[in-house]
Each structure stands twice: as structure tokens, then as C-alpha cells.
């Protein structure tokens, strides 16, 4: 199990170093998250929401941010 986590950690470190060199993907993801949060706050207009709706909004934002991040992988 330690070998698996060690290999995953090595791949993660390598990918982060590559992203830091180009900064293309990180900038895109950060901009997407900021725009998503701003649009969500504007659309809610101060309404009180249930926890289920907040969780759904959060996971939708995470999903679409991951889709933006995955475009570089292909």
C-alpha cells in the first residue's frame, strides 16, 4: 500500500511542477472558480438556502472545474 501511495505522490508532485512551469491550467481553473462563486452569489441575492442545495452547488462547481482541468490531459 505504501508503494502505491508513494507512486501516486510522485506523479502528483511531477504534475504540479509541470503546471507551475506553464501556469496555463492553474490560471484557468482559478478564474473559473472565481467566476462560478461570483455568479452563484449574484444569483442567490442573499437568500437563505438549505444545506442540500449548498452542497449541490459546491459539487457542481467542483465538477466543472475538474472538467476544465482535464482538458489539458488529452
N, C-alpha and C positions, 0 to 999 in steps of 0.2 A: 504494500500500500504506500509505503514511503517513497518507493521508486516512482510510482505513478504521480504522486504529488510533486516530487522533485522535477519530473519531466514537464508537468503542467506549469510549474513555477518558472522553469527555464524558458518555455515557449512564451509565457506571459511577459517576462522581462524582455525577451527579444522583440516581441511585437510592440511593447511600449517604447523601447529605444528607437525602433523604426518610425513610429508615429511622432516621436519628439523631433526627429530629424526633418520630417516633411511638414508636420503640423497642419496638413490639409484636413485630415479626418477629424482631429480634435476640434479644430475651429468650427467645422460643420456641425458636429454634434452639440457643442456648447451653444452655438447660435440657434439650433433647432430647439433645444431645451428652453432657452430663454424666451423664444417666441411662443412656444407652447404654454409656458407658465403665464406669460403676459396675456395671451388670448383667453386662457381659462379664467384668469382673474377678471378680465373685462366682461366676459360672457356671464359670469356669476353675479356680478354687480352687488356684492355684499350679502347675498342670500346665504342662509344657514343650510348646510347640506348634511345628509346622513352619512355615516361612515362608509356605507357600501358604495355610495356614489363617488365619494372622495377616492376610495380605493380603485374604483373602475377608471377614473380619470388618471390616476397615477400610473396604473399599469398600461393604459393606452399610450400615454406619453413615453413610458419606458420602451414599449414595443416599437413605436415608430422611430424612436431614437436608435434602437438596435437595428432597424431596417436601414436607416441612413448609414450606420457604421458598417453594415455588411456589404454595402455596395462596393467598397474597396477590396473586398476579399475575392471578388470574381472578375 
